[in-house]
């Protein structure tokens, strides 16, 4: 747990969110064509805890990922992740939000 936290803190916030979604998709994602669906009730507050950031900053990073087409919400607690668009270091407008 501490090693993961130390590794995360080396990344900017946008990459911490991407890294966390990649981990969640690998562990809990259900294949849906080229996409993965996560059926987790993951609130912005819980995600903020996972990535060591504030809720508002995480909300900004999520909006960036949605605009980029890397993920989208399809219902309460259900997120579709597009792995080919979910890449580290590809969110310059959110990269400064640490």
FENGI-V202995 format. One record per residue. RES is the residue in one letter. SS is DSSP state (hx for helix, st for strand, lp for the rest). OMEGA is omega in whole degrees, 0 to 359 (* if undefined). D_FIRST is the distance of its C-alpha to the first C-alpha in Angstrom with 2 decimals. Layout:
BEGIN
{{RES;SS;OMEGA;D_FIRST} {RES;SS;OMEGA;D_FIRST}}
END
This chain:
BEGIN
{{X;lp;180;0.00} {X;hx;178;3.80} {X;hx;178;5.47} {X;hx;180;5.22} {X;hx;179;6.29} {X;hx;178;8.72} {X;hx;180;9.95} {X;hx;185;10.61} {X;hx;174;12.45} {X;lp;182;14.75} {X;lp;172;16.08} {X;lp;186;18.61} {X;hx;181;18.10} {X;hx;180;20.06} {X;hx;176;18.03} {X;hx;179;14.67} {X;hx;179;16.41} {X;hx;181;17.84} {X;hx;181;14.68} {X;hx;178;13.12} {X;hx;176;16.48} {X;hx;178;16.67} {X;hx;181;13.48} {X;hx;180;14.93} {X;hx;179;18.34} {X;hx;183;17.46} {X;hx;190;15.90} {X;hx;184;18.28} {X;lp;176;21.11} {X;st;182;24.65} {X;st;177;27.03} {X;st;188;29.88} {X;lp;179;31.95} {X;lp;183;30.14} {X;st;174;27.72} {X;st;178;24.82} {X;st;176;24.89} {X;st;176;21.92} {X;st;181;23.08} {X;lp;174;20.30} {X;lp;184;21.17} {X;lp;179;18.83} {X;lp;176;20.30} {X;hx;180;20.18} {X;hx;180;18.71} {X;hx;178;15.75} {X;hx;178;15.30} {X;hx;177;15.64} {X;hx;182;12.72} {X;hx;183;10.53} {X;hx;177;12.04} {X;lp;181;12.42} {X;lp;178;16.18} {X;lp;179;19.25} {X;hx;180;20.79} {X;hx;179;23.93} {X;hx;178;22.29} {X;hx;177;20.27} {X;hx;177;23.62} {X;hx;181;25.28} {X;hx;179;22.83} {X;hx;177;23.32} {X;hx;178;27.06} {X;hx;179;26.98} {X;hx;177;25.30} {X;hx;178;27.88} {X;hx;180;30.72} {X;hx;180;29.65} {X;lp;182;29.73} {X;lp;177;26.18} {X;st;172;25.55} {X;st;181;27.62} {X;st;180;27.57} {X;st;179;30.09} {X;st;181;29.78} {X;lp;176;27.73} {X;lp;182;24.18} {X;st;183;25.29} {X;st;173;24.31} {X;st;182;25.92} {X;st;177;24.05} {X;lp;188;26.28} {X;hx;183;24.22} {X;hx;179;27.01} {X;hx;182;26.85} {X;lp;185;23.10} {X;lp;176;22.72} {X;lp;174;20.80} {X;lp;182;23.13} {X;lp;181;25.79} {X;lp;185;25.78} {X;hx;181;27.74} {X;hx;177;28.87} {X;hx;185;25.36} {X;hx;181;23.95} {X;lp;181;25.13} {X;lp;179;23.38} {X;lp;*;20.47}}
END
